[in-house]
């Protein structure tokens, strides 16, 4: 299952949930949004991933448990059409 992991800072990960333990959440084939100046917004990053899928830049990554703010399925995020309208469910 593909999940979105939002952290306590400005980073957001999207990837295939593999496992979770005391160290954190292990994601495979993940992408990362850092929230850096000039980068697309978190909302745009999530909408694009919901609409087009994830472009993996990280083969595997562990998001430390103490940095995890929220976890949800990518499928829970509405996919906006290119013109800004939501696609029908």
C-alpha positions, 0 to 999 in steps of 0.5 A: 500500500502506498502511504503519505508520511508527514513529519514534524518538520516540513518533509513529506514522504510518499512510498510503499509501506513495508514495515514499522518498528521502534526505529520508524516506518520503512518505505520502499520506492519513495519520493520526498518533498522537503518544502524548500523555497522555490519547490512546489507546495506540499498540497501540489506534491500530494495532488500530483502523486495522487493523480499521476503516481509516485516517481521513486527517488529513494529505494528505501528510507526509514522515517524515524518514529519521533519525526512522524506526525501523520500517516495516511493512504495516498488514495485518501488524497483527492486527485485534482485534474490539471485545470484544478478541478477534482477528478470524479471518484 
